Amino acid sequence: MKGIIIASFGTTHMDAFGASIDRIKNQLKKMYPDIYTVHSFSSEMVRNALKKRDINYFNMPEALLHMEENGIRDISVLSLYVIPGIEYEKIIKQAKVYNNDKRLNIRFSEALLTDEEDMENVAKVLKNLFQDKPTILMGHGTTVDVDKAYFDLQQKLDEMGEKIYVGTVEGGLEFDNVLEKLEEIEEKKVLLTPFLLVAGDHAKNDMGSDDEDSWASMLKQRGFDVEVELKGLCERTEINDLFYKKLEEIL
């Protein structure tokens, strides 16, 4: 018997979880009814916060133990991460430690933005999704080298002539970089939406809230007419299809 572990950072916003990552689990059950599927959250902070609300999700070692206890030794991990960054590397290391004697057959799908082909595929999806007005995508970003993936995606979008601009909360592509792009096109009506798998805390607060330092507020302060769309990437069928394709490659 085979198993699938849906690995993600996790979220405390269960409304957003239901609309995104849990939606993927429901779809996988339809696609692979004979494969046992569970969630795992890599953020212990998220898991601990949920435990206080009597909501429990596995981390990677617990998910592997659960699979093994149910007699499942052939396991595919659907890696729901935008980039192969710290959290992605973390779950791979945890699996290696758990499976140090290689009694289980564990395979990991790639993150959304891993190679040049991914940049092209994601850029094409974004082009089809956002055609009406200039669009700002707020991602998370990271301090490690794979943050370059956001720059590579932006370069691909620029080459395609798209008015789609990627910025990050904690990476090298900052809000000011987005502003520079917007100044070049001299358009004031913009769409602001997350480049995050789940429209959780960052999307609701850092991006779309009325706080004076949110991206929406800072854009409005500069005279932009901002439409905020609180919709995570995993609420978009076209993005999920890219993840399903990556899973199929390792099943």
Buried (B, 14 or more C-beta within 10 A) or exposed (E): EBBBBBBBBBBBBEEBBEBBBBBBBEBBEEBBEEBBBBBBBBBEEBBEBBEEEEEEBBBBBBBBEBBBEEEBBBBBBBBBBBBBBBBBEBBBEBBEEBBEEEEBEBEBBBBBBBEEEBBBBBBBBBBEBBEEEBBBBBBBBBEEEBBBBBBBBBEBBBEEEBBBBBBBBEBBBBBEBBBEBBEEEEEBEBBBBBBBBBBBBBBBEBBBBEEEEBBBBBBBEEEBEBBBBBBBBBBBEBBBEBBBEBBEEBB
